[in-house]
């Protein structure tokens, strides 16, 4: 009986870890322009797999204004972008 519980616990743990890894995938990019007033960020990004987008330079909005404070133009970042309310939004920056 103890053995079964242990096995279930291990399976549950690996499922949790696997789910987390799949959900957050960071993409590399370079900040080329910061527009704090509009809460916008221009990034030259590598392929965005979750958005099915090839590498390009484009404008994103940021989920949180505070994210811009830690950035400067020319900085290389790793970030997560998602479509939020129809707008391409940077939701996380490493
Ligand atoms: Cu793009």
PDB file of the backbone (N, CA, C, O) and the ligand in Angstrom, with CONECT records:
HET     CU  A 101       1
ATOM      1  N   UNK A   1       0.824  -1.211   0.000  1.00  0.00           N
ATOM      2  CA  UNK A   1       0.000   0.000   0.000  1.00  0.00           C
ATOM      3  C   UNK A   1       0.857   1.260   0.000  1.00  0.00           C
ATOM      4  O   UNK A   1       0.608   2.199  -0.755  1.00  0.00           O
ATOM      5  N   UNK A   2       1.873   1.261   0.862  1.00  0.00           N
ATOM      6  CA  UNK A   2       2.780   2.406   0.925  1.00  0.00           C
ATOM      7  C   UNK A   2       3.450   2.642  -0.431  1.00  0.00           C
ATOM      8  O   UNK A   2       3.637   3.776  -0.873  1.00  0.00           O
ATOM      9  N   UNK A   3       3.796   1.545  -1.059  1.00  0.00           N
ATOM     10  CA  UNK A   3       4.468   1.590  -2.369  1.00  0.00           C
ATOM     11  C   UNK A   3       3.594   2.308  -3.400  1.00  0.00           C
ATOM     12  O   UNK A   3       4.082   3.123  -4.183  1.00  0.00           O
ATOM     13  N   UNK A   4       2.300   1.995  -3.387  1.00  0.00           N
ATOM     14  CA  UNK A   4       1.373   2.593  -4.358  1.00  0.00           C
ATOM     15  C   UNK A   4       1.279   4.109  -4.136  1.00  0.00           C
ATOM     16  O   UNK A   4       1.321   4.896  -5.082  1.00  0.00           O
ATOM     17  N   UNK A   5       1.154   4.489  -2.883  1.00  0.00           N
ATOM     18  CA  UNK A   5       1.054   5.922  -2.567  1.00  0.00           C
ATOM     19  C   UNK A   5       2.302   6.660  -3.035  1.00  0.00           C
ATOM     20  O   UNK A   5       2.226   7.750  -3.603  1.00  0.00           O
ATOM     21  N   UNK A   6       3.447   6.041  -2.783  1.00  0.00           N
ATOM     22  CA  UNK A   6       4.705   6.651  -3.195  1.00  0.00           C
ATOM     23  C   UNK A   6       4.752   6.818  -4.717  1.00  0.00           C
ATOM     24  O   UNK A   6       5.178   7.854  -5.228  1.00  0.00           O
ATOM     25  N   UNK A   7       4.311   5.789  -5.420  1.00  0.00           N
ATOM     26  CA  UNK A   7       4.311   5.842  -6.890  1.00  0.00           C
ATOM     27  C   UNK A   7       3.400   6.957  -7.397  1.00  0.00           C
ATOM     28  O   UNK A   7       3.764   7.711  -8.300  1.00  0.00           O
ATOM     29  N   UNK A   8       2.225   7.046  -6.809  1.00  0.00           N
ATOM     30  CA  UNK A   8       1.274   8.093  -7.219  1.00  0.00           C
ATOM     31  C   UNK A   8       1.867   9.483  -6.962  1.00  0.00           C
ATOM     32  O   UNK A   8       1.731  10.395  -7.778  1.00  0.00           O
ATOM     33  N   UNK A   9       2.520   9.618  -5.822  1.00  0.00           N
ATOM     34  CA  UNK A   9       3.125  10.906  -5.475  1.00  0.00           C
ATOM     35  C   UNK A   9       4.195  11.295  -6.492  1.00  0.00           C
ATOM     36  O   UNK A   9       4.292  12.457  -6.886  1.00  0.00           O
ATOM     37  N   UNK A  10       4.984  10.333  -6.907  1.00  0.00           N
ATOM     38  CA  UNK A  10       6.046  10.609  -7.884  1.00  0.00           C
ATOM     39  C   UNK A  10       5.436  11.005  -9.237  1.00  0.00           C
ATOM     40  O   UNK A  10       5.910  11.937  -9.886  1.00  0.00           O
ATOM     41  N   UNK A  11       4.398  10.301  -9.647  1.00  0.00           N
ATOM     42  CA  UNK A  11       3.740  10.626 -10.922  1.00  0.00           C
ATOM     43  C   UNK A  11       3.148  12.033 -10.857  1.00  0.00           C
ATOM     44  O   UNK A  11       3.315  12.826 -11.783  1.00  0.00           O
ATOM     45  N   UNK A  12       2.461  12.336  -9.767  1.00  0.00           N
ATOM     46  CA  UNK A  12       1.845  13.654  -9.608  1.00  0.00           C
ATOM     47  C   UNK A  12       2.899  14.755  -9.657  1.00  0.00           C
ATOM     48  O   UNK A  12       2.686  15.803 -10.266  1.00  0.00           O
ATOM     49  N   UNK A  13       4.038  14.506  -9.011  1.00  0.00           N
ATOM     50  CA  UNK A  13       5.109  15.495  -8.974  1.00  0.00           C
ATOM     51  C   UNK A  13       5.684  15.734 -10.367  1.00  0.00           C
ATOM     52  O   UNK A  13       5.919  16.880 -10.749  1.00  0.00           O
ATOM     53  N   UNK A  14       5.911  14.676 -11.119  1.00  0.00           N
ATOM     54  CA  UNK A  14       6.500  14.838 -12.445  1.00  0.00           C
ATOM     55  C   UNK A  14       5.516  15.523 -13.393  1.00  0.00           C
ATOM     56  O   UNK A  14       5.931  16.266 -14.281  1.00  0.00           O
ATOM     57  N   UNK A  15       4.229  15.281 -13.213  1.00  0.00           N
ATOM     58  CA  UNK A  15       3.223  15.964 -14.032  1.00  0.00           C
ATOM     59  C   UNK A  15       3.243  17.461 -13.750  1.00  0.00           C
ATOM     60  O   UNK A  15       3.167  18.270 -14.675  1.00  0.00           O
ATOM     61  N   UNK A  16       3.343  17.824 -12.508  1.00  0.00           N
ATOM     62  CA  UNK A  16       3.382  19.237 -12.118  1.00  0.00           C
ATOM     63  C   UNK A  16       4.602  19.921 -12.723  1.00  0.00           C
ATOM     64  O   UNK A  16       4.493  21.006 -13.293  1.00  0.00           O
ATOM     65  N   UNK A  17       5.749  19.291 -12.599  1.00  0.00           N
ATOM     66  CA  UNK A  17       6.981  19.874 -13.127  1.00  0.00           C
ATOM     67  C   UNK A  17       6.920  19.997 -14.644  1.00  0.00           C
ATOM     68  O   UNK A  17       7.308  21.018 -15.211  1.00  0.00           O
ATOM     69  N   UNK A  18       6.429  18.944 -15.296  1.00  0.00           N
ATOM     70  CA  UNK A  18       6.326  18.950 -16.759  1.00  0.00           C
ATOM     71  C   UNK A  18       5.408  20.059 -17.235  1.00  0.00           C
ATOM     72  O   UNK A  18       5.708  20.741 -18.215  1.00  0.00           O
ATOM     73  N   UNK A  19       4.289  20.242 -16.547  1.00  0.00           N
ATOM     74  CA  UNK A  19       3.331  21.281 -16.912  1.00  0.00           C
ATOM     75  C   UNK A  19       3.924  22.665 -16.817  1.00  0.00           C
ATOM     76  O   UNK A  19       3.682  23.507 -17.682  1.00  0.00           O
ATOM     77  N   UNK A  20       4.694  22.909 -15.781  1.00  0.00           N
ATOM     78  CA  UNK A  20       5.314  24.224 -15.595  1.00  0.00           C
ATOM     79  C   UNK A  20       6.303  24.525 -16.714  1.00  0.00           C
ATOM     80  O   UNK A  20       6.326  25.628 -17.260  1.00  0.00           O
ATOM     81  N   UNK A  21       7.111  23.541 -17.043  1.00  0.00           N
ATOM     82  CA  UNK A  21       8.139  23.748 -18.068  1.00  0.00           C
ATOM     83  C   UNK A  21       7.499  24.074 -19.414  1.00  0.00           C
ATOM     84  O   UNK A  21       8.023  24.895 -20.167  1.00  0.00           O
ATOM     85  N   UNK A  22       6.372  23.437 -19.722  1.00  0.00           N
ATOM     86  CA  UNK A  22       5.728  23.651 -21.011  1.00  0.00           C
ATOM     87  C   UNK A  22       5.029  25.015 -21.062  1.00  0.00           C
ATOM     88  O   UNK A  22       4.952  25.639 -22.120  1.00  0.00           O
ATOM     89  N   UNK A  23       4.529  25.466 -19.927  1.00  0.00           N
ATOM     90  CA  UNK A  23       3.745  26.698 -19.906  1.00  0.00           C
ATOM     91  C   UNK A  23       4.610  27.935 -20.108  1.00  0.00           C
ATOM     92  O   UNK A  23       4.208  28.868 -20.803  1.00  0.00           O
ATOM     93  N   UNK A  24       5.791  27.949 -19.506  1.00  0.00           N
ATOM     94  CA  UNK A  24       6.634  29.137 -19.597  1.00  0.00           C
ATOM     95  C   UNK A  24       7.838  28.859 -20.472  1.00  0.00           C
ATOM     96  O   UNK A  24       8.783  28.190 -20.053  1.00  0.00           O
ATOM     97  N   UNK A  25       7.799  29.367 -21.672  1.00  0.00           N
ATOM     98  CA  UNK A  25       8.948  29.224 -22.555  1.00  0.00           C
ATOM     99  C   UNK A  25       9.442  30.612 -22.932  1.00  0.00           C
ATOM    100  O   UNK A  25       8.732  31.388 -23.571  1.00  0.00           O
ATOM    101  N   UNK A  26      10.661  30.910 -22.530  1.00  0.00           N
ATOM    102  CA  UNK A  26      11.212  32.237 -22.782  1.00  0.00           C
ATOM    103  C   UNK A  26      11.835  32.318 -24.167  1.00  0.00           C
ATOM    104  O   UNK A  26      12.455  31.370 -24.648  1.00  0.00           O
ATOM    105  N   UNK A  27      11.655  33.465 -24.789  1.00  0.00           N
ATOM    106  CA  UNK A  27      12.218  33.721 -26.107  1.00  0.00           C
ATOM    107  C   UNK A  27      13.254  34.832 -25.983  1.00  0.00           C
ATOM    108  O   UNK A  27      13.055  35.796 -25.243  1.00  0.00           O
ATOM    109  N   UNK A  28      14.357  34.694 -26.709  1.00  0.00           N
ATOM    110  CA  UNK A  28      15.402  35.715 -26.659  1.00  0.00           C
ATOM    111  C   UNK A  28      15.051  36.891 -27.560  1.00  0.00           C
ATOM    112  O   UNK A  28      14.426  36.724 -28.608  1.00  0.00           O
ATOM    113  N   UNK A  29      15.458  38.073 -27.139  1.00  0.00           N
ATOM    114  CA  UNK A  29      15.223  39.253 -27.952  1.00  0.00           C
ATOM    115  C   UNK A  29      16.101  40.401 -27.502  1.00  0.00           C
ATOM    116  O   UNK A  29      16.766  40.347 -26.467  1.00  0.00           O
ATOM    117  N   UNK A  30      16.079  41.451 -28.326  1.00  0.00           N
ATOM    118  CA  UNK A  30      16.839  42.652 -27.991  1.00  0.00           C
ATOM    119  C   UNK A  30      15.879  43.835 -27.974  1.00  0.00           C
ATOM    120  O   UNK A  30      15.124  44.052 -28.922  1.00  0.00           O
ATOM    121  N   UNK A  31      15.919  44.589 -26.896  1.00  0.00           N
ATOM    122  CA  UNK A  31      15.071  45.773 -26.776  1.00  0.00           C
ATOM    123  C   UNK A  31      15.638  46.855 -27.684  1.00  0.00           C
ATOM    124  O   UNK A  31      16.791  47.254 -27.522  1.00  0.00           O
ATOM    125  N   UNK A  32      14.845  47.333 -28.632  1.00  0.00           N
ATOM    126  CA  UNK A  32      15.354  48.389 -29.516  1.00  0.00           C
ATOM    127  C   UNK A  32      14.728  49.744 -29.190  1.00  0.00           C
ATOM    128  O   UNK A  32      15.296  50.787 -29.512  1.00  0.00           O
ATOM    129  N   UNK A  33      13.548  49.727 -28.546  1.00  0.00           N
ATOM    130  CA  UNK A  33      12.918  50.997 -28.198  1.00  0.00           C
ATOM    131  C   UNK A  33      11.963  50.810 -27.016  1.00  0.00           C
ATOM    132  O   UNK A  33      11.255  49.809 -26.916  1.00  0.00           O
ATOM    133  N   UNK A  34      11.969  51.801 -26.132  1.00  0.00           N
ATOM    134  CA  UNK A  34      11.071  51.771 -24.983  1.00  0.00           C
ATOM    135  C   UNK A  34      10.173  53.000 -25.034  1.00  0.00           C
ATOM    136  O   UNK A  34      10.658  54.126 -25.138  1.00  0.00           O
ATOM    137  N   UNK A  35       8.868  52.783 -24.960  1.00  0.00           N
ATOM    138  CA  UNK A  35       7.908  53.883 -24.926  1.00  0.00           C
ATOM    139  C   UNK A  35       7.096  53.773 -23.639  1.00  0.00           C
ATOM    140  O   UNK A  35       6.042  53.137 -23.607  1.00  0.00           O
ATOM    141  N   UNK A  36       7.601  54.399 -22.583  1.00  0.00           N
ATOM    142  CA  UNK A  36       6.990  54.271 -21.262  1.00  0.00           C
ATOM    143  C   UNK A  36       5.581  54.861 -21.233  1.00  0.00           C
ATOM    144  O   UNK A  36       4.698  54.322 -20.566  1.00  0.00           O
ATOM    145  N   UNK A  37       5.369  55.957 -21.950  1.00  0.00           N
ATOM    146  CA  UNK A  37       4.044  56.604 -21.949  1.00  0.00           C
ATOM    147  C   UNK A  37       2.961  55.676 -22.486  1.00  0.00           C
ATOM    148  O   UNK A  37       1.861  55.597 -21.941  1.00  0.00           O
ATOM    149  N   UNK A  38       3.296  54.976 -23.565  1.00  0.00           N
ATOM    150  CA  UNK A  38       2.307  54.101 -24.213  1.00  0.00           C
ATOM    151  C   UNK A  38       2.375  52.666 -23.666  1.00  0.00           C
ATOM    152  O   UNK A  38       1.617  51.794 -24.092  1.00  0.00           O
ATOM    153  N   UNK A  39       3.284  52.440 -22.726  1.00  0.00           N
ATOM    154  CA  UNK A  39       3.516  51.086 -22.199  1.00  0.00           C
ATOM    155  C   UNK A  39       3.882  50.124 -23.329  1.00  0.00           C
ATOM    156  O   UNK A  39       3.422  48.983 -23.366  1.00  0.00           O
ATOM    157  N   UNK A  40       4.717  50.606 -24.244  1.00  0.00           N
ATOM    158  CA  UNK A  40       5.097  49.792 -25.394  1.00  0.00           C
ATOM    159  C   UNK A  40       6.589  49.546 -25.440  1.00  0.00           C
ATOM    160  O   UNK A  40       7.394  50.333 -24.941  1.00  0.00           O
ATOM    161  N   UNK A  41       6.928  48.431 -26.054  1.00  0.00           N
ATOM    162  CA  UNK A  41       8.293  47.970 -26.115  1.00  0.00           C
ATOM    163  C   UNK A  41       8.543  47.427 -27.518  1.00  0.00           C
ATOM    164  O   UNK A  41       7.778  46.596 -28.008  1.00  0.00           O
ATOM    165  N   UNK A  42       9.611  47.894 -28.166  1.00  0.00           N
ATOM    166  CA  UNK A  42       9.962  47.306 -29.461  1.00  0.00           C
ATOM    167  C   UNK A  42      11.071  46.297 -29.223  1.00  0.00           C
ATOM    168  O   UNK A  42      12.094  46.610 -28.614  1.00  0.00           O
ATOM    169  N   UNK A  43      10.860  45.092 -29.707  1.00  0.00           N
ATOM    170  CA  UNK A  43      11.817  44.005 -29.495  1.00  0.00           C
ATOM    171  C   UNK A  43      12.154  43.346 -30.830  1.00  0.00           C
ATOM    172  O   UNK A  43      11.269  43.029 -31.625  1.00  0.00           O
ATOM    173  N   UNK A  44      13.460  43.145 -31.060  1.00  0.00           N
ATOM    174  CA  UNK A  44      13.866  42.297 -32.178  1.00  0.00           C
ATOM    175  C   UNK A  44      13.933  40.896 -31.600  1.00  0.00           C
ATOM    176  O   UNK A  44      14.876  40.554 -30.886  1.00  0.00           O
ATOM    177  N   UNK A  45      12.931  40.088 -31.910  1.00  0.00           N
ATOM    178  CA  UNK A  45      12.828  38.795 -31.226  1.00  0.00           C
ATOM    179  C   UNK A  45      13.161  37.607 -32.116  1.00  0.00           C
ATOM    180  O   UNK A  45      13.069  37.670 -33.342  1.00  0.00           O
ATOM    181  N   UNK A  46      13.551  36.525 -31.459  1.00  0.00           N
ATOM    182  CA  UNK A  46      13.727  35.252 -32.158  1.00  0.00           C
ATOM    183  C   UNK A  46      12.353  34.617 -32.332  1.00  0.00           C
ATOM    184  O   UNK A  46      11.339  35.200 -31.949  1.00  0.00           O
ATOM    185  N   UNK A  47      12.326  33.424 -32.909  1.00  0.00           N
ATOM    186  CA  UNK A  47      11.046  32.766 -33.166  1.00  0.00           C
ATOM    187  C   UNK A  47      10.198  32.649 -31.892  1.00  0.00           C
ATOM    188  O   UNK A  47      10.674  32.188 -30.855  1.00  0.00           O
ATOM    189  N   UNK A  48       8.926  33.079 -31.993  1.00  0.00           N
ATOM    190  CA  UNK A  48       7.989  32.934 -30.874  1.00  0.00           C
ATOM    191  C   UNK A  48       7.112  31.723 -31.172  1.00  0.00           C
ATOM    192  O   UNK A  48       6.133  31.800 -31.913  1.00  0.00           O
ATOM    193  N   UNK A  49       7.501  30.602 -30.565  1.00  0.00           N
ATOM    194  CA  UNK A  49       6.828  29.339 -30.900  1.00  0.00           C
ATOM    195  C   UNK A  49       5.361  29.342 -30.495  1.00  0.00           C
ATOM    196  O   UNK A  49       4.509  28.845 -31.232  1.00  0.00           O
ATOM    197  N   UNK A  50       5.064  29.903 -29.322  1.00  0.00           N
ATOM    198  CA  UNK A  50       3.669  29.857 -28.856  1.00  0.00           C
ATOM    199  C   UNK A  50       2.754  30.739 -29.714  1.00  0.00           C
ATOM    200  O   UNK A  50       1.544  30.516 -29.757  1.00  0.00           O
ATOM    201  N   UNK A  51       3.323  31.731 -30.392  1.00  0.00           N
ATOM    202  CA  UNK A  51       2.511  32.608 -31.250  1.00  0.00           C
ATOM    203  C   UNK A  51       2.675  32.261 -32.732  1.00  0.00           C
ATOM    204  O   UNK A  51       2.091  32.907 -33.602  1.00  0.00           O
ATOM    205  N   UNK A  52       3.477  31.233 -33.000  1.00  0.00           N
ATOM    206  CA  UNK A  52       3.724  30.798 -34.371  1.00  0.00           C
ATOM    207  C   UNK A  52       4.252  31.954 -35.222  1.00  0.00           C
ATOM    208  O   UNK A  52       3.750  32.226 -36.313  1.00  0.00           O
ATOM    209  N   UNK A  53       5.271  32.621 -34.699  1.00  0.00           N
ATOM    210  CA  UNK A  53       5.781  33.823 -35.342  1.00  0.00           C
ATOM    211  C   UNK A  53       7.270  33.692 -35.634  1.00  0.00           C
ATOM    212  O   UNK A  53       8.040  33.297 -34.758  1.00  0.00           O
ATOM    213  N   UNK A  54       7.679  34.016 -36.845  1.00  0.00           N
ATOM    214  CA  UNK A  54       9.111  33.941 -37.166  1.00  0.00           C
ATOM    215  C   UNK A  54       9.881  35.100 -36.516  1.00  0.00           C
ATOM    216  O   UNK A  54       9.262  36.028 -35.995  1.00  0.00           O
ATOM    217  N   UNK A  55      11.202  35.063 -36.539  1.00  0.00           N
ATOM    218  CA  UNK A  55      11.974  36.164 -35.958  1.00  0.00           C
ATOM    219  C   UNK A  55      11.676  37.477 -36.672  1.00  0.00           C
ATOM    220  O   UNK A  55      11.571  37.510 -37.898  1.00  0.00           O
ATOM    221  N   UNK A  56      11.542  38.537 -35.922  1.00  0.00           N
ATOM    222  CA  UNK A  56      11.281  39.862 -36.504  1.00  0.00           C
ATOM    223  C   UNK A  56      11.453  40.941 -35.442  1.00  0.00           C
ATOM    224  O   UNK A  56      11.684  40.664 -34.265  1.00  0.00           O
ATOM    225  N   UNK A  57      11.331  42.186 -35.907  1.00  0.00           N
ATOM    226  CA  UNK A  57      11.350  43.320 -34.982  1.00  0.00           C
ATOM    227  C   UNK A  57       9.939  43.872 -34.921  1.00  0.00           C
ATOM    228  O   UNK A  57       9.348  44.172 -35.958  1.00  0.00           O
ATOM    229  N   UNK A  58       9.397  44.010 -33.739  1.00  0.00           N
ATOM    230  CA  UNK A  58       8.010  44.462 -33.644  1.00  0.00           C
ATOM    231  C   UNK A  58       7.718  45.108 -32.291  1.00  0.00           C
ATOM    232  O   UNK A  58       8.528  45.066 -31.365  1.00  0.00           O
ATOM    233  N   UNK A  59       6.528  45.708 -32.214  1.00  0.00           N
ATOM    234  CA  UNK A  59       6.123  46.416 -30.997  1.00  0.00           C
ATOM    235  C   UNK A  59       5.185  45.533 -30.172  1.00  0.00           C
ATOM    236  O   UNK A  59       4.256  44.920 -30.697  1.00  0.00           O
ATOM    237  N   UNK A  60       5.453  45.488 -28.886  1.00  0.00           N
ATOM    238  CA  UNK A  60       4.570  44.793 -27.944  1.00  0.00           C
ATOM    239  C   UNK A  60       4.074  45.811 -26.915  1.00  0.00           C
ATOM    240  O   UNK A  60       4.717  46.836 -26.687  1.00  0.00           O
ATOM    241  N   UNK A  61       2.940  45.526 -26.305  1.00  0.00           N
ATOM    242  CA  UNK A  61       2.583  46.264 -25.094  1.00  0.00           C
ATOM    243  C   UNK A  61       3.103  45.432 -23.922  1.00  0.00           C
ATOM    244  O   UNK A  61       3.341  44.233 -24.066  1.00  0.00           O
ATOM    245  N   UNK A  62       3.278  46.063 -22.771  1.00  0.00           N
ATOM    246  CA  UNK A  62       3.721  45.304 -21.601  1.00  0.00           C
ATOM    247  C   UNK A  62       2.564  45.132 -20.635  1.00  0.00           C
ATOM    248  O   UNK A  62       1.727  46.022 -20.481  1.00  0.00           O
ATOM    249  N   UNK A  63       2.527  43.972 -19.982  1.00  0.00           N
ATOM    250  CA  UNK A  63       1.451  43.666 -19.046  1.00  0.00           C
ATOM    251  C   UNK A  63       1.501  44.610 -17.847  1.00  0.00           C
ATOM    252  O   UNK A  63       0.470  45.003 -17.301  1.00  0.00           O
ATOM    253  N   UNK A  64       2.715  44.962 -17.453  1.00  0.00           N
ATOM    254  CA  UNK A  64       2.892  45.790 -16.260  1.00  0.00           C
ATOM    255  C   UNK A  64       3.932  46.878 -16.552  1.00  0.00           C
ATOM    256  O   UNK A  64       5.056  46.596 -16.966  1.00  0.00           O
ATOM    257  N   UNK A  65       3.529  48.100 -16.328  1.00  0.00           N
ATOM    258  CA  UNK A  65       4.394  49.267 -16.567  1.00  0.00           C
ATOM    259  C   UNK A  65       5.757  49.139 -15.875  1.00  0.00           C
ATOM    260  O   UNK A  65       6.782  49.570 -16.402  1.00  0.00           O
ATOM    261  N   UNK A  66       5.738  48.543 -14.697  1.00  0.00           N
ATOM    262  CA  UNK A  66       6.956  48.410 -13.884  1.00  0.00           C
ATOM    263  C   UNK A  66       8.038  47.598 -14.605  1.00  0.00           C
ATOM    264  O   UNK A  66       9.223  47.718 -14.295  1.00  0.00           O
ATOM    265  N   UNK A  67       7.620  46.775 -15.563  1.00  0.00           N
ATOM    266  CA  UNK A  67       8.583  45.970 -16.311  1.00  0.00           C
ATOM    267  C   UNK A  67       9.556  46.851 -17.096  1.00  0.00           C
ATOM    268  O   UNK A  67      10.696  46.461 -17.346  1.00  0.00           O
ATOM    269  N   UNK A  68       9.096  48.033 -17.477  1.00  0.00           N
ATOM    270  CA  UNK A  68       9.933  48.912 -18.302  1.00  0.00           C
ATOM    271  C   UNK A  68      11.063  49.538 -17.500  1.00  0.00           C
ATOM    272  O   UNK A  68      12.101  49.898 -18.055  1.00  0.00           O
ATOM    273  N   UNK A  69      10.865  49.664 -16.212  1.00  0.00           N
ATOM    274  CA  UNK A  69      11.856  50.345 -15.367  1.00  0.00           C
ATOM    275  C   UNK A  69      13.195  49.628 -15.332  1.00  0.00           C
ATOM    276  O   UNK A  69      14.241  50.262 -15.192  1.00  0.00           O
ATOM    277  N   UNK A  70      13.165  48.322 -15.459  1.00  0.00           N
ATOM    278  CA  UNK A  70      14.401  47.545 -15.369  1.00  0.00           C
ATOM    279  C   UNK A  70      15.075  47.383 -16.740  1.00  0.00           C
ATOM    280  O   UNK A  70      16.071  46.671 -16.866  1.00  0.00           O
ATOM    281  N   UNK A  71      14.524  48.047 -17.763  1.00  0.00           N
ATOM    282  CA  UNK A  71      15.058  47.855 -19.110  1.00  0.00           C
ATOM    283  C   UNK A  71      15.728  49.090 -19.661  1.00  0.00           C
ATOM    284  O   UNK A  71      15.451  50.212 -19.237  1.00  0.00           O
ATOM    285  N   UNK A  72      16.617  48.867 -20.616  1.00  0.00           N
ATOM    286  CA  UNK A  72      17.162  49.989 -21.363  1.00  0.00           C
ATOM    287  C   UNK A  72      17.315  49.562 -22.819  1.00  0.00           C
ATOM    288  O   UNK A  72      17.425  48.374 -23.124  1.00  0.00           O
ATOM    289  N   UNK A  73      17.320  50.547 -23.709  1.00  0.00           N
ATOM    290  CA  UNK A  73      17.422  50.246 -25.135  1.00  0.00           C
ATOM    291  C   UNK A  73      18.755  49.573 -25.431  1.00  0.00           C
ATOM    292  O   UNK A  73      19.800  49.977 -24.919  1.00  0.00           O
ATOM    293  N   UNK A  74      18.700  48.548 -26.259  1.00  0.00           N
ATOM    294  CA  UNK A  74      19.907  47.797 -26.600  1.00  0.00           C
ATOM    295  C   UNK A  74      20.135  46.580 -25.717  1.00  0.00           C
ATOM    296  O   UNK A  74      21.035  45.779 -25.972  1.00  0.00           O
ATOM    297  N   UNK A  75      19.324  46.443 -24.683  1.00  0.00           N
ATOM    298  CA  UNK A  75      19.481  45.339 -23.738  1.00  0.00           C
ATOM    299  C   UNK A  75      18.974  44.030 -24.331  1.00  0.00           C
ATOM    300  O   UNK A  75      17.951  43.993 -25.014  1.00  0.00           O
ATOM    301  N   UNK A  76      19.715  42.956 -24.053  1.00  0.00           N
ATOM    302  CA  UNK A  76      19.269  41.631 -24.491  1.00  0.00           C
ATOM    303  C   UNK A  76      18.451  40.995 -23.367  1.00  0.00           C
ATOM    304  O   UNK A  76      18.871  40.981 -22.210  1.00  0.00           O
ATOM    305  N   UNK A  77      17.288  40.475 -23.721  1.00  0.00           N
ATOM    306  CA  UNK A  77      16.386  39.923 -22.711  1.00  0.00           C
ATOM    307  C   UNK A  77      15.894  38.538 -23.124  1.00  0.00           C
ATOM    308  O   UNK A  77      16.068  38.104 -24.263  1.00  0.00           O
ATOM    309  N   UNK A  78      15.277  37.864 -22.160  1.00  0.00           N
ATOM    310  CA  UNK A  78      14.490  36.673 -22.457  1.00  0.00           C
ATOM    311  C   UNK A  78      13.106  36.966 -21.927  1.00  0.00           C
ATOM    312  O   UNK A  78      12.947  37.391 -20.782  1.00  0.00           O
ATOM    313  N   UNK A  79      12.095  36.738 -22.765  1.00  0.00           N
ATOM    314  CA  UNK A  79      10.759  37.178 -22.399  1.00  0.00           C
ATOM    315  C   UNK A  79       9.686  36.184 -22.841  1.00  0.00           C
ATOM    316  O   UNK A  79       9.931  35.273 -23.633  1.00  0.00           O
ATOM    317  N   UNK A  80       8.485  36.398 -22.294  1.00  0.00           N
ATOM    318  CA  UNK A  80       7.325  35.609 -22.684  1.00  0.00           C
ATOM    319  C   UNK A  80       6.291  36.572 -23.254  1.00  0.00           C
ATOM    320  O   UNK A  80       5.970  37.580 -22.625  1.00  0.00           O
ATOM    321  N   UNK A  81       5.768  36.272 -24.435  1.00  0.00           N
ATOM    322  CA  UNK A  81       4.732  37.099 -25.043  1.00  0.00           C
ATOM    323  C   UNK A  81       3.487  36.266 -25.294  1.00  0.00           C
ATOM    324  O   UNK A  81       3.563  35.113 -25.719  1.00  0.00           O
ATOM    325  N   UNK A  82       2.337  36.876 -25.021  1.00  0.00           N
ATOM    326  CA  UNK A  82       1.070  36.199 -25.269  1.00  0.00           C
ATOM    327  C   UNK A  82       0.082  37.186 -25.848  1.00  0.00           C
ATOM    328  O   UNK A  82       0.270  38.398 -25.743  1.00  0.00           O
ATOM    329  N   UNK A  83      -0.975  36.668 -26.462  1.00  0.00           N
ATOM    330  CA  UNK A  83      -2.033  37.530 -26.957  1.00  0.00           C
ATOM    331  C   UNK A  83      -3.006  37.765 -25.808  1.00  0.00           C
ATOM    332  O   UNK A  83      -3.645  36.825 -25.334  1.00  0.00           O
ATOM    333  N   UNK A  84      -3.124  39.013 -25.359  1.00  0.00           N
ATOM    334  CA  UNK A  84      -4.039  39.369 -24.274  1.00  0.00           C
ATOM    335  C   UNK A  84      -5.020  40.392 -24.825  1.00  0.00           C
ATOM    336  O   UNK A  84      -4.623  41.477 -25.251  1.00  0.00           O
ATOM    337  N   UNK A  85      -6.285  40.050 -24.816  1.00  0.00           N
ATOM    338  CA  UNK A  85      -7.324  40.922 -25.377  1.00  0.00           C
ATOM    339  C   UNK A  85      -7.009  41.358 -26.803  1.00  0.00           C
ATOM    340  O   UNK A  85      -7.235  42.507 -27.182  1.00  0.00           O
ATOM    341  N   UNK A  86      -6.487  40.426 -27.576  1.00  0.00           N
ATOM    342  CA  UNK A  86      -6.195  40.710 -28.977  1.00  0.00           C
ATOM    343  C   UNK A  86      -4.921  41.500 -29.218  1.00  0.00           C
ATOM    344  O   UNK A  86      -4.585  41.811 -30.361  1.00  0.00           O
ATOM    345  N   UNK A  87      -4.204  41.828 -28.136  1.00  0.00           N
ATOM    346  CA  UNK A  87      -2.956  42.570 -28.305  1.00  0.00           C
ATOM    347  C   UNK A  87      -1.770  41.721 -27.881  1.00  0.00           C
ATOM    348  O   UNK A  87      -1.818  41.023 -26.868  1.00  0.00           O
ATOM    349  N   UNK A  88      -0.708  41.789 -28.668  1.00  0.00           N
ATOM    350  CA  UNK A  88       0.495  41.028 -28.322  1.00  0.00           C
ATOM    351  C   UNK A  88       1.174  41.710 -27.146  1.00  0.00           C
ATOM    352  O   UNK A  88       1.600  42.862 -27.221  1.00  0.00           O
ATOM    353  N   UNK A  89       1.260  40.967 -26.072  1.00  0.00           N
ATOM    354  CA  UNK A  89       1.677  41.538 -24.785  1.00  0.00           C
ATOM    355  C   UNK A  89       2.852  40.770 -24.202  1.00  0.00           C
ATOM    356  O   UNK A  89       2.868  39.539 -24.201  1.00  0.00           O
ATOM    357  N   UNK A  90       3.837  41.515 -23.705  1.00  0.00           N
ATOM    358  CA  UNK A  90       4.931  40.897 -22.970  1.00  0.00           C
ATOM    359  C   UNK A  90       4.446  40.659 -21.547  1.00  0.00           C
ATOM    360  O   UNK A  90       4.143  41.606 -20.822  1.00  0.00           O
ATOM    361  N   UNK A  91       4.374  39.397 -21.152  1.00  0.00           N
ATOM    362  CA  UNK A  91       3.847  39.077 -19.830  1.00  0.00           C
ATOM    363  C   UNK A  91       4.951  38.819 -18.806  1.00  0.00           C
ATOM    364  O   UNK A  91       4.734  38.961 -17.603  1.00  0.00           O
ATOM    365  N   UNK A  92       6.138  38.437 -19.289  1.00  0.00           N
ATOM    366  CA  UNK A  92       7.241  38.180 -18.354  1.00  0.00           C
ATOM    367  C   UNK A  92       8.564  38.522 -18.990  1.00  0.00           C
ATOM    368  O   UNK A  92       8.755  38.299 -20.185  1.00  0.00           O
ATOM    369  N   UNK A  93       9.482  39.061 -18.211  1.00  0.00           N
ATOM    370  CA  UNK A  93      10.849  39.310 -18.663  1.00  0.00           C
ATOM    371  C   UNK A  93      11.800  38.745 -17.624  1.00  0.00           C
ATOM    372  O   UNK A  93      11.641  38.958 -16.422  1.00  0.00           O
ATOM    373  N   UNK A  94      12.801  38.013 -18.122  1.00  0.00           N
ATOM    374  CA  UNK A  94      13.766  37.426 -17.213  1.00  0.00           C
ATOM    375  C   UNK A  94      14.879  38.405 -16.908  1.00  0.00           C
ATOM    376  O   UNK A  94      15.795  38.083 -16.151  1.00  0.00           O
TER     377      UNK A  94
HETATM  378 CU    CU A 101       6.866  39.271 -34.069  1.00  0.00          CU
END
